[in-house]
């Protein structure tokens, strides 16, 4: 994966923020794939915390539970 250097308020941000939701863990983690709107909200908050100049990536699974179709993943990506 190619990472770009990001500057915020004249300061170099070397480590873009990463949201990992690929591990199953009760009410957080992979279960968040059922609520892509919530993931988008979290990503916006993370980006806002960097003055809107940051970059947020999401590490997720292909699917969860019995939802492992391309359409499920595509829907998640388009909303998150």
Order of alpha helices (4+ residues) and beta strands (2+ residues): beta-beta-beta-beta-beta-alpha-beta-alpha
